[in-house]
Amino acid sequence: MAKRIQLPITDNDIQDLRAGDSVLLTGTILTGRDAAHKRLYELIEQGAPLPVDLKGEIIYYVGPAPAKPGYAVGPAGPTSSYRMDKFTPALLDLGMKGMIGKGARSPEVIEAIVKNKAVYFAAIGGAAAVIAKSITAEEIICYEDLGAEAVRRYTVKDFPCIVAIDCLGNNVYARK
């Protein structure tokens, strides 16, 4: 049975999650991919303020397709997470609490997840149309010029995912 989590996620929620747990998320999450992460990272390196507060947030690695009638977004499947690995530790250090994507993460990201008591969720690749049904609203937050890669805020209801890496460093991709 899936664990239901009302967002924003709390430290207690994160501490109760274990790699392999099925989860349904309800609340709001941010989105962003490579280009947005690069811009955020460059601002961090410059010591400049970010256009979005990451503290307590979960970011979904997605570039949604255009919305079909009756949907907030079009197909919205996860992007391969390794492409954000260079940027992720710095974002976690700013208080981000989790990520949603697909695929394994680098040792540096796993270390940052443990250090910051965060969580990495995997969404099911190939299920973009199904995932889109759990997204009830979207709002562009920043970097609109990036099109599908702009940072957005999604309102989600029962967004399905699996805990891929928990706050202790347990990792479904490393299981034997």
C-alpha positions in Angstrom: 0.0 0.0 0.0 1.3 3.4 -0.9 2.2 6.0 1.8 0.3 9.2 1.3 2.3 12.4 1.9 0.8 15.9 2.2 3.3 18.4 0.9 5.3 20.3 1.9 7.2 17.3 3.1 8.3 17.3 6.7 11.5 16.0 8.2 9.4 13.4 10.0 7.9 12.3 6.7 11.4 11.9 5.2 12.7 10.0 8.3 9.8 7.5 7.9 10.5 6.8 4.3 12.6 3.8 3.1 14.0 2.9 -0.3 11.4 0.9 -2.1 8.4 2.6 -0.5 5.5 3.5 -2.8 4.3 7.0 -2.2 1.5 9.3 -3.4 2.3 13.0 -3.1 -0.4 15.7 -2.7 0.4 19.4 -2.6 2.8 21.5 -4.6 6.2 20.7 -6.2 8.6 22.6 -8.4 9.8 21.5 -11.8 13.1 22.1 -13.5 15.6 20.4 -15.8 19.1 20.9 -17.0 19.0 24.5 -18.3 17.1 25.8 -15.2 19.5 23.9 -12.8 22.5 25.4 -14.6 21.1 29.0 -14.2 20.3 28.4 -10.5 23.7 26.9 -9.9 25.4 29.9 -11.6 23.5 32.3 -9.3 24.6 30.2 -6.3 28.2 30.4 -7.4 27.9 34.2 -7.8 26.3 34.6 -4.4 23.3 36.1 -6.0 19.7 35.6 -4.8 17.7 32.9 -6.5 14.4 33.7 -8.2 12.7 30.9 -6.3 13.0 29.8 -2.6 14.1 26.1 -2.6 13.8 25.7 1.2 11.6 22.7 1.9 10.8 22.1 -1.8 10.7 19.0 -3.9 11.8 19.5 -7.6 10.5 17.2 -10.3 12.8 16.8 -13.3 10.4 17.2 -16.1 9.8 19.0 -19.4 6.1 18.7 -19.9 4.4 18.5 -23.3 1.7 21.0 -24.2 -1.6 20.4 -22.3 -4.5 18.6 -23.9 -8.0 19.9 -23.3 -9.1 19.2 -19.8 -5.6 18.7 -18.4 -3.3 21.2 -16.6 -0.3 19.8 -18.5 0.4 17.4 -21.3 2.4 14.2 -20.8 4.8 14.9 -18.0 7.2 12.0 -17.6 10.5 12.1 -15.6 13.8 13.1 -17.1 17.0 11.2 -16.4 18.2 12.6 -13.1 22.0 12.1 -13.6 21.9 15.2 -15.8 21.2 17.3 -12.7 23.9 15.6 -10.5 26.5 18.4 -10.9 24.0 21.0 -9.5 22.0 18.9 -6.9 24.3 19.1 -3.9 24.3 22.9 -3.9 20.5 23.0 -4.1 20.2 20.5 -1.3 22.5 22.6 0.8 20.1 25.5 0.3 17.3 23.5 1.9 15.7 21.6 -0.9 14.2 18.4 0.6 13.8 16.2 -2.4 13.8 15.4 -6.1 11.7 13.3 -8.4 13.2 11.8 -11.6 14.4 8.5 -13.0 17.6 6.6 -12.8 20.6 6.3 -10.5 22.4 9.2 -8.8 26.1 9.9 -8.3 27.9 9.1 -5.0 28.1 12.9 -4.5 24.3 13.3 -4.7 23.7 10.4 -2.4 26.1 11.9 0.1 24.3 15.2 -0.1 20.9 13.5 0.4 22.2 11.9 3.6 23.9 15.1 4.8 20.8 17.2 4.2 18.3 14.6 5.4 16.5 14.7 2.0 14.9 12.1 -0.3 15.1 11.1 -4.0 11.9 9.7 -5.5 11.7 7.8 -8.8 8.7 8.4 -11.1 7.9 5.8 -13.7 9.4 6.5 -17.1 7.0 5.8 -19.9 4.0 6.7 -17.8 3.9 10.4 -18.8 0.2 10.5 -19.7 -0.7 8.7 -16.4 1.5 11.1 -14.3 -0.1 14.1 -16.0 -3.5 13.1 -14.6 -2.2 13.7 -11.1 -1.1 17.3 -11.9 -4.1 19.5 -11.3 -2.5 23.0 -11.9 0.7 24.6 -13.0 2.2 28.1 -12.7 5.5 29.3 -14.3 7.8 30.6 -11.5 10.8 31.7 -13.5 12.9 31.2 -16.7 9.9 31.3 -19.0 12.3 31.7 -21.9 13.3 28.1 -21.4 9.9 26.8 -22.6 9.3 23.3 -21.3 12.4 23.6 -19.1 11.1 26.7 -17.2 10.7 26.4 -13.4 7.1 25.7 -12.7 5.0 25.0 -9.6 2.7 22.0 -10.0 -0.3 21.3 -7.8 -0.4 17.5 -7.6 -2.9 15.0 -6.2 -1.8 11.5 -5.5 1.4 11.9 -7.7 2.8 8.3 -7.8 6.4 7.6 -7.1 8.8 5.3 -5.3 11.5 6.2 -2.8 14.7 5.5 -4.7 17.2 6.9 -2.2 16.1 7.5 1.4 17.7 9.9 4.0 19.9 7.1 5.2 21.4 6.5 1.8 19.6 3.2 1.1 19.3 3.0 -2.6 17.0 0.8 -4.8 19.5 1.1 -7.6 22.3 -0.5 -5.5 20.3 -3.4 -4.2 21.5 -6.9 -5.1 
